[in-house]
Amino acid sequence: MDKQWKVGDLAKLTGLTVRTLRFYDQIGLFSPSGQTESGHRLYNESDLSRLHQIVSLKELGLSLEEVRDVLSGGAVSPLEIVNLQKMRIKEQIRQQQRLLEQLEHASKLMAGKGQLTAEDFTNLLQMMKHRHEKPVIQRKTSWEHRLDILGSFIAKEAKRPELEEDNE
């Protein structure tokens, strides 16, 4: 028999709150696959997979409504979601590494009683600002593209019954 968790156990396991899990159930985003005889929610391993997708998509900047649309459309696979997470983290690492290099340069200058130039300060400020802006812009662009694909998929599916009716 597969492992099953009650809502409180799942909350502890995942770091989410019971309130969040109940809210997801209430809005139809993440419902338990079963329940105990006394009516307690029971989640299984496949529920964990869906929860991972939900949390991952939220971390990529999607609203709960967008998450629901993406998951219900099936246009984005769990593997694609994991790959998007990996790309996001790799980009964050690159940005952090560049910022660290700039800070090390500034630190060496300061330790040697050297003078930081206006260019040094502006480079640091731009990098710090860029660190926050770029992922947001990339996510928006990436998800606009993904949502366009999803919209095309939905449009095709909506036309299918019409085509079948025309053939009758």
N, C-alpha and C positions, 0 to 999 in steps of 0.2 A: 504494500500500500504506500502511496506517495505521502511524503511529509506534508502536514497541514498545520497552519498557524491560526490562532485567534487574532483578532484585530490588535490587541495590546502586545502580543508576542511579535507580530509583524512590525508594529511600530518600533519596538525595541531593536529588532533585527535590522531594520532599514534606516533608522535614525529619523524617520518621519513621525509626526504626531498622530495619535488616534483621531484627533479632530480632522486632520488633513485627509486621512484614509476614509473617514466617514463622509466628508464633504465630497471627495472623488466619487464615492458610491452614490451619494445623493444626486449629483449632477450626471450620473450615468457614464462617467469616464473610466472608473475602475471599480467593478463590483466583485464581490467574493464569488468563488465558484461553488460554494456550499455553505451550509450552516448546521450547527448542532441541533439536537432535538429541542434544546431550550431556546433556540433562535439566535445564538451567537454566530457572527460571521466566521467563515473558515476560508482561508486562502491556501492555494497549493503552489507547486513550483511553476506552473505555467502562468499563474497570476503574478509571480515575482518577475517573470520575463516581461509581462505587460507593464508592470510598475516601473521596471528599469527603463523601458521605452518612454514612458510618460515623464519621468524625472529627467531623462537625457534630453528630450525635446524641450522641456521647460528651461533647462540649463543653456540650451542653444538659443533661447530668447523667444520661443513661441508662447502665445497665450494659451490658456486651457482650452479655449474654443478651437484654436488652430491645431493644438495637439489632438483633440478629438477628431477633427476633420482629417488630419493626416493618418491617424491610426484606423479610422473607419474606412478610409479610401483604399488602404492597402498599397498605395503607390510607393511608399517608403518601407523597405524591409528592415527588420531588426539589425541585420548586418550593416546596412547603409547608415543606420543611426549610430552604431558603434564606430564606424569609419568616420562619420562626421565629428564625433566626440574626439577621436584620435587626432584628426586634423586640427581641431580647435586647440587641443592641448599642446600639440607640437608648435603651433603658431605662438601660443602664450609663452612657451619655453624660449623660442627664438627672441621674442620681444623682451622677456626678462633677462636673457643673456646679454642683449645689446644694452639694456639699461644698466646691468651690473658692470659691464665694461666701461660705460661712461662714468659711473660712480667710482670705480677703481681709479680711473684717470684723475678725477677730481680729488679723490683721497690722496693720491700720490703727490699731486701738486700742493695740496694743503699741508701734508706732512713735511714736505721739503720747504715749507714756507714760501712756496711759489704762489703766484697770483693767478687766480682763475679769471679768464677773460670773459667778456660779455658773450662771446660765442660759446664758451664752455657752459655757461649758465643757460643760454637759450637752447643749446642742444639737449641738456638735461630736461628742461621744461617741456620741450617739444616731445621728447621721448616719453616722458611721464604722461603727457596729455594724449599722445598717440596710442599709448598702451590701452587707454580706456575707450578711445573713439574707434579705432580700427576694427576690433572684434564686433562691435555693434553694427558698423556699416557692412562688414563681411557677412554677418549673420542675416541682416536684413536682405542683402542682395541674394545670398544663397537661398534663403527661405522664400523670397519672392519667386525665384526660379522654381523651387520645389512646389510651391503652391500653384504656379502656372501649370506645371506638369499634372498636378493633382486635379486642377480644374479641367484640363483637357481630357483626363481619364474619366472624370465624372460626366463631362459632356458626351463622350463617346458612349458611355454606359446608358445615359439617358436617351440617346437616339436609337439604341439597339431594339427596344420593343417596337418602335415605329417601323423599323425596317422589317421586322418579323411580321407585323400586321400587314404591311404593304405586300408581302409575298403570299399572303393567304388568299 
